[in-house]
Amino acid sequence: MKLIERDIPPRAVWALEQAGVHPLLARLFAARGVNGHDELDDGLARLLPPGSLKGAKEAAMLLADAIAADRRLCIVADYDCDGATACAVAVRGLRLLGAKHVDYLVPDRVVDGYGLTPPIARRVKERGADMLITVDNGIASVEGVAEARALGLKVLVTDHHLPAAPAADSALPNADVIVNPNQPGCAFESKSMAGVGVMFYVLLALRAELRHRGAFDAATQPKLDALLPLVALGTVADVVKLDANNRRLVAQGLKRVRAGALQPGLAALFSAAGRQARVATTFDFGFALGPRINAAGRLSDMTLGIECLLTDDAGRADELARLLDGINRERREIEGGMRDQAFVIAESLLAPDGEQAGEPPPALCVFDAGFHEGVVGIVASRLKDRLHRPTFVFAASGAPGKAHELKGSGRSIPGFHLRDALDLVAKRHPGVLLRFGGHAMAAGCTLDAEALPVFEAALSQVAREWLDAATLTRRLETDGPLAPEYRRTDLVDTLHREVWGQGFAAPTFSEEVEVVSQRLVGEKHLALKLKHHGQPVDGIWFGHTDPLPARVKLAFRLDADEWQGVRRVRFLVEGAEIQD
């Protein structure tokens, strides 16, 4: 591993310090591209205006007309946390704004697959809906939208994924309205907004349209900011880039959660996860609440997750949160077995003795007949993290009549756009990929089982063409040394209160320390006694068992643990630069 210190522009640091920002935070913010204090203003007034989002005004008019005519609306949601929160935001928000008939439907991961398909469109029609609204899906659902329109449904697509062919308008579904910051011709600056953020913006535009029509005024209009805790959860859980606009959405949601202004389902999920809402962090969203919602879509029915977010009954919320917690425990057990098996398979792919001995191929494809298709994405992420290679993990489809198909989920490394790689494979080998889609860092595909060797070879060929030795070397950006005066529990709390995530990484420091002692705990974690600037400090490296030399350059995050009522700083080790 190569530890790379971020550039820290001194002028930006100075400007932030002059504005009253703590010196440590000033340094961290400057290293992440913040140049002035005004960029840290997370007020709602600083959000990008809904009018700059292509299709938002048209969507507002379509929805306002539907509400005025008392039409029946049906939300078609994706089965991950972004889709679940977007669905809950849509249902709650539309009801707040006067819609009397709002229903939702979530495709089954196994049976239906991803997105709005023609059978889903028919099910929506059978429910008596007049309008179909997609959240976190739909931009690539050309056939599904066509079927919905043919059935007489109005169709509003809200999504954030890339179109099937970004340069071609003809590749877009023929919906009545599309709202997606990544559609051609959209000037909205925040291209990284999650599906839940897109739906929230549609509601903001709808409220403005209803205000224009005289349904209420600025003083009496419904307060959509109550939905921001859900927006924050979905944004963090979907691991989208936390650009300035997304950080404001998350910050606003966190403020309300910490103040106790959160939906009963969220409160119950905090409790089930053993976390405290009053000190909520982005880590709670990403590693505690998000996985429990996602588990429902992976192993059971995402309706459970959505109902948890929709109910206003605290008792019902608690019941559903405990159920989701149980499903998540099952998910972890399945994942653990699959991960171990995947590591064994990956080990067999390492180069034999020779010049590249022990090196994995430039891209990994792993399949086992016993893998569960709902967990392949997580396992792909774990493999990618361990071996630093673009990775696909496949499982046999459990859908009726689809036993010959494999469903794969992929995760990538910086410098390798996974969806573009799939597009190139599809062009070079027509017919190999039955379906595919996704983003730069995460994508999915379906193929015939017999085509797996062809796909594996084709993906590896693309990786050999696109990736060089530097890109294939694991690199960890850090914030450099930590001044000893900042090794304090109050500063740990200060750092935790800030909004960190994808594209605005949590602070990770790096410097040489002395390893006083080390031992394994739980057979898979390395507990450390360190000296940092001559002072003792505890450290822990989760998931790492190899011993460290007496002096080593570590990358670490700041944390605090409590023992016998005393809080102490500890280092959470993220990596080490060890010279051969």
Helices and strands as residue ranges (DSSP letters): E 2-5, H 10-18, H 23-31, G 37-40, G 44-46, G 50-52, H 56-68, E 73-77, H 81-96, E 102-105, H 118-126, E 131-135, H 142-150, E 154-158, G 169-171, E 177-179, H 195-212, G 224-227, H 228-237, H 244-258, H 264-272, G 277-279, H 282-284, I 285-289, H 290-299, H 303-310, H 314-348, E 364-367, H 376-387, E 391-396, E 405-411, H 418-428, E 433-438, E 442-448, G 449-451, H 452-466, E 475-478, G 484-486, H 489-497, E 509-521, E 525-532, E 535-541, E 551-563, E 566-577
